[in-house]
Amino acid sequence: DQMAMTLGGRAAEEVVYGEGSTGAHNDLERSTEMARLMGTQYGMSDKLGPLTFGGGQQSLFLKGNGISVERDFGEDTARSIDTAVRSLVNAAFARAETILRDNRALLDATAARLLEKETLTEAELPRVPAVMEPAGR
């Protein structure tokens, strides 16, 4: 849920404009980090199972021009982690897009209201006029 919410702005760009912009950079970073933690630290990936990766005693060492973290897994596992992270982020993005498409009238009404008022409080959100009731209500 948190990842889908974080990706909501980018998903809204896709729904409304058919493409994303650079504005969602931080949202992409945050959701990717959430997915990486879910897969490598919290055991929340079906593909990786209930294990942790890279979270034990980490030794930092200088490598070239930067600092690197020594990892406790091989290349195959690294590829599996990348695949699991991509899968988690893609699923959250698809969920955000579906919610926005199903509630497009409310999305448009909220965007119009934000153009008028720039910031809406949580209490003001139910008062946003929509053409129809949001899906699922």
VEXDORO-751040 format. One line per field, with one value per atom (N, C-alpha, C): atom name; y negated, z, x negated; residue in one letter. Coordinates in steps of 0.1 Angstrom, whole numbers, plus 5000, padded with zeros to 4 digits. Layout:
// VEXDORO-751040
rodren = (CA  ...)
yy = (Y  ...)
zz = (Z  ...)
xx = (X  ...)
zalum = (A  ...)
//
This chain:
// VEXDORO-751040
rodren = (N  CA  C  N  CA  C  N  CA  C  N  CA  C  N  CA  C  N  CA  C  N  CA  C  N  CA  C  N  CA  C  N  CA  C  N  CA  C  N  CA  C  N  CA  C  N  CA  C  N  CA  C  N  CA  C  N  CA  C  N  CA  C  N  CA  C  N  CA  C  N  CA  C  N  CA  C  N  CA  C  N  CA  C  N  CA  C  N  CA  C  N  CA  C  N  CA  C  N  CA  C  N  CA  C  N  CA  C  N  CA  C  N  CA  C  N  CA  C  N  CA  C  N  CA  C  N  CA  C  N  CA  C  N  CA  C  N  CA  C  N  CA  C  N  CA  C  N  CA  C  N  CA  C  N  CA  C  N  CA  C  N  CA  C  N  CA  C  N  CA  C  N  CA  C  N  CA  C  N  CA  C  N  CA  C  N  CA  C  N  CA  C  N  CA  C  N  CA  C  N  CA  C  N  CA  C  N  CA  C  N  CA  C  N  CA  C  N  CA  C  N  CA  C  N  CA  C  N  CA  C  N  CA  C  N  CA  C  N  CA  C  N  CA  C  N  CA  C  N  CA  C  N  CA  C  N  CA  C  N  CA  C  N  CA  C  N  CA  C  N  CA  C  N  CA  C  N  CA  C  N  CA  C  N  CA  C  N  CA  C  N  CA  C  N  CA  C  N  CA  C  N  CA  C  N  CA  C  N  CA  C  N  CA  C  N  CA  C  N  CA  C  N  CA  C  N  CA  C  N  CA  C  N  CA  C  N  CA  C  N  CA  C  N  CA  C  N  CA  C  N  CA  C  N  CA  C  N  CA  C  N  CA  C  N  CA  C  N  CA  C  N  CA  C  N  CA  C  N  CA  C  N  CA  C  N  CA  C  N  CA  C  N  CA  C  N  CA  C  N  CA  C  N  CA  C  N  CA  C  N  CA  C  N  CA  C  N  CA  C  N  CA  C  N  CA  C  N  CA  C  N  CA  C  N  CA  C  N  CA  C  N  CA  C  N  CA  C  N  CA  C  N  CA  C  N  CA  C  N  CA  C  N  CA  C  N  CA  C  N  CA  C  N  CA  C  N  CA  C)
yy = (5012  5000  4987  4988  4976  4974  4984  4983  4977  4983  4978  4963  4959  4945  4937  4941  4934  4932  4942  4942  4935  4930  4924  4912  4904  4892  4896  4906  4911  4918  4926  4933  4923  4912  4902  4896  4893  4888  4898  4910  4921  4921  4920  4921  4909  4897  4885  4881  4882  4878  4889  4901  4912  4914  4906  4908  4901  4905  4899  4888  4881  4870  4872  4863  4864  4860  4855  4851  4862  4874  4885  4892  4886  4892  4897  4888  4892  4903  4903  4914  4927  4927  4939  4944  4935  4939  4946  4939  4944  4957  4959  4972  4983  4980  4990  4994  4985  4988  4996  4993  5001  5015  5017  5030  5038  5031  5037  5042  5034  5038  5050  5049  5060  5073  5073  5085  5090  5080  5084  5084  5077  5076  5081  5080  5084  5097  5104  5117  5116  5105  5103  5105  5113  5116  5131  5134  5149  5154  5146  5151  5154  5146  5148  5156  5157  5164  5157  5164  5158  5157  5150  5149  5134  5132  5118  5119  5108  5107  5094  5095  5082  5074  5080  5072  5075  5085  5089  5079  5084  5075  5070  5058  5052  5045  5048  5041  5032  5019  5009  5008  5007  5005  4996  4989  4980  4989  4985  4992  4981  4979  4969  4955  4948  4935  4934  4945  4945  4956  4957  4967  4978  4990  5001  5010  5017  5026  5040  5047  5061  5069  5077  5084  5099  5105  5119  5129  5126  5134  5133  5143  5143  5136  5137  5130  5135  5149  5154  5148  5147  5142  5127  5120  5106  5104  5112  5111  5114  5124  5127  5115  5109  5097  5086  5083  5073  5077  5089  5094  5092  5096  5094  5080  5071  5057  5051  5054  5050  5054  5067  5072  5065  5063  5056  5041  5034  5020  5020  5029  5030  5033  5042  5046  5034  5026  5014  5004  5002  4992  4996  5008  5013  5011  5013  5011  4996  4987  4973  4969  4974  4970  4975  4987  4993  4984  4981  4972  4959  4953  4940  4941  4951  4953  4956  4964  4967  4955  4945  4933  4921  4922  4911  4898  4898  4886  4879  4887  4881  4875  4882  4877  4864  4863  4850  4839  4842  4832  4828  4837  4833  4824  4828  4820  4806  4804  4791  4783  4790  4783  4778  4787  4783  4771  4770  4758  4745  4747  4735  4732  4742  4740  4745  4751  4756  4767  4766  4776  4779  4792  4797  4805  4802  4810  4823  4832  4845  4843  4833  4830  4825  4818  4812  4823  4834  4843  4849  4853  4858  4848  4835  4825  4821  4828  4826  4831  4823  4828  4837  4848  4857  4860  4863  4866  4878  4888  4900  4904  4913  4918  4926  4926  4934  4949  4956  4971  4978  4988  4995  4990  4979  4973  4975)
zz = (5000  5000  5000  5008  5009  4996  4990  4977  4966  4966  4956  4958  4971  4974  4969  4972  4968  4953  4946  4931  4925  4933  4928  4919  4922  4913  4899  4899  4886  4879  4886  4879  4874  4881  4876  4863  4862  4850  4838  4841  4830  4826  4836  4833  4825  4830  4824  4811  4811  4800  4791  4796  4788  4789  4798  4800  4814  4819  4832  4829  4840  4839  4850  4851  4860  4874  4876  4889  4899  4894  4903  4908  4905  4908  4922  4932  4946  4949  4944  4946  4941  4930  4924  4933  4938  4947  4960  4966  4978  4977  4966  4964  4961  4953  4951  4963  4972  4985  4994  4994  5001  4996  4983  4977  4980  4980  4983  4997  5006  5021  5022  5015  5016  5012  5002  4996  5003  5008  5014  5029  5035  5050  5057  5051  5058  5054  5044  5040  5034  5027  5021  5006  5001  4986  4984  4977  4974  4966  4958  4950  4958  4968  4977  4989  4994  5005  5018  5029  5043  5047  5039  5042  5042  5048  5047  5039  5032  5024  5026  5029  5030  5042  5052  5064  5076  5075  5086  5089  5094  5096  5082  5080  5067  5069  5061  5062  5050  5054  5043  5040  5027  5022  5010  5009  4997  4985  4974  4961  4950  4944  4934  4940  4935  4940  4951  4955  4965  4975  4983  4994  4989  4992  4988  5000  4999  5010  5006  5014  5010  5012  5002  5003  5006  5011  5016  5007  4994  4985  4971  4962  4949  4938  4926  4915  4912  4913  4910  4920  4932  4942  4940  4936  4932  4921  4911  4900  4905  4914  4919  4928  4935  4943  4933  4923  4913  4907  4903  4898  4907  4920  4930  4933  4934  4936  4924  4912  4900  4901  4904  4905  4915  4927  4938  4934  4928  4923  4912  4902  4891  4896  4906  4911  4918  4926  4933  4923  4912  4902  4895  4891  4885  4894  4907  4916  4917  4917  4917  4905  4893  4880  4880  4884  4884  4893  4905  4914  4907  4901  4895  4882  4874  4863  4867  4878  4883  4889  4893  4900  4892  4879  4870  4873  4874  4876  4889  4900  4912  4911  4903  4901  4894  4883  4876  4885  4893  4902  4912  4918  4928  4921  4909  4903  4900  4896  4893  4906  4917  4930  4934  4932  4936  4928  4915  4907  4913  4919  4926  4939  4947  4961  4965  4957  4958  4969  4981  4991  4996  4998  5004  5017  5027  5039  5038  5047  5047  5048  5057  5059  5046  5038  5026  5014  5015  5004  5001  5011  5008  5002  5003  4997  4983  4977  4963  4955  4946  4938  4927  4925  4915  4906  4894  4884  4889  4895  4900  4913  4920  4932  4928  4937  4934  4933  4925  4924  4937  4940  4952  4964  4962  4974  4972)
xx = (4992  5000  4991  4981  4972  4965  4961  4954  4963  4976  4985  4988  4990  4992  4980  4968  4956  4955  4960  4959  4971  4981  4993  4991  4981  4979  4974  4965  4960  4971  4979  4990  5000  5003  5012  5007  4994  4988  4990  4989  4991  5005  5015  5029  5033  5029  5034  5026  5013  5005  4999  5000  4995  4980  4973  4959  4955  4944  4939  4930  4927  4917  4906  4897  4886  4891  4903  4908  4910  4911  4913  4900  4889  4876  4875  4878  4877  4887  4899  4909  4903  4897  4891  4880  4871  4861  4867  4876  4882  4889  4897  4904  4894  4884  4873  4866  4863  4857  4866  4879  4889  4889  4890  4890  4877  4866  4853  4853  4858  4858  4868  4880  4889  4883  4875  4869  4857  4848  4836  4835  4844  4843  4855  4867  4880  4886  4879  4884  4898  4901  4915  4916  4906  4907  4909  4919  4921  4909  4903  4892  4879  4877  4865  4867  4880  4883  4880  4882  4880  4866  4857  4843  4839  4828  4822  4809  4806  4794  4787  4774  4767  4769  4776  4779  4771  4762  4754  4743  4732  4720  4715  4717  4713  4699  4690  4677  4676  4674  4672  4657  4655  4641  4641  4629  4628  4626  4632  4631  4631  4620  4620  4622  4632  4635  4646  4651  4662  4660  4671  4671  4681  4677  4686  4689  4700  4704  4702  4695  4693  4706  4709  4722  4719  4729  4728  4736  4737  4744  4737  4740  4734  4742  4737  4743  4757  4759  4772  4783  4779  4788  4790  4779  4780  4790  4790  4799  4814  4815  4828  4833  4825  4829  4834  4826  4830  4844  4846  4859  4870  4868  4878  4881  4871  4874  4882  4878  4885  4900  4902  4915  4924  4918  4926  4929  4920  4922  4933  4931  4940  4955  4956  4969  4975  4967  4972  4976  4968  4972  4985  4986  4998  5010  5009  5020  5024  5014  5016  5024  5019  5025  5040  5042  5056  5065  5060  5069  5072  5062  5064  5073  5071  5080  5095  5096  5110  5116  5108  5114  5110  5110  5105  5112  5125  5133  5129  5126  5122  5108  5099  5086  5087  5095  5096  5102  5112  5118  5108  5100  5090  5080  5075  5065  5070  5083  5089  5089  5093  5094  5080  5070  5056  5051  5055  5052  5058  5069  5076  5069  5066  5062  5048  5041  5027  5026  5032  5031  5045  5047  5060  5057  5064  5063  5070  5068  5075  5090  5094  5108  5115  5107  5113  5115  5107  5108  5122  5130  5143  5152  5149  5157  5154  5144  5140  5152  5158  5169  5164  5170  5166  5178  5176  5187  5194  5187  5193  5187  5193  5187  5175  5164  5152  5156  5148  5151  5149  5157  5155  5162  5170  5177  5192)
zalum = (D  D  D  Q  Q  Q  M  M  M  A  A  A  M  M  M  T  T  T  L  L  L  G  G  G  G  G  G  R  R  R  A  A  A  A  A  A  E  E  E  E  E  E  V  V  V  V  V  V  Y  Y  Y  G  G  G  E  E  E  G  G  G  S  S  S  T  T  T  G  G  G  A  A  A  H  H  H  N  N  N  D  D  D  L  L  L  E  E  E  R  R  R  S  S  S  T  T  T  E  E  E  M  M  M  A  A  A  R  R  R  L  L  L  M  M  M  G  G  G  T  T  T  Q  Q  Q  Y  Y  Y  G  G  G  M  M  M  S  S  S  D  D  D  K  K  K  L  L  L  G  G  G  P  P  P  L  L  L  T  T  T  F  F  F  G  G  G  G  G  G  G  G  G  Q  Q  Q  Q  Q  Q  S  S  S  L  L  L  F  F  F  L  L  L  K  K  K  G  G  G  N  N  N  G  G  G  I  I  I  S  S  S  V  V  V  E  E  E  R  R  R  D  D  D  F  F  F  G  G  G  E  E  E  D  D  D  T  T  T  A  A  A  R  R  R  S  S  S  I  I  I  D  D  D  T  T  T  A  A  A  V  V  V  R  R  R  S  S  S  L  L  L  V  V  V  N  N  N  A  A  A  A  A  A  F  F  F  A  A  A  R  R  R  A  A  A  E  E  E  T  T  T  I  I  I  L  L  L  R  R  R  D  D  D  N  N  N  R  R  R  A  A  A  L  L  L  L  L  L  D  D  D  A  A  A  T  T  T  A  A  A  A  A  A  R  R  R  L  L  L  L  L  L  E  E  E  K  K  K  E  E  E  T  T  T  L  L  L  T  T  T  E  E  E  A  A  A  E  E  E  L  L  L  P  P  P  R  R  R  V  V  V  P  P  P  A  A  A  V  V  V  M  M  M  E  E  E  P  P  P  A  A  A  G  G  G  R  R  R)
//
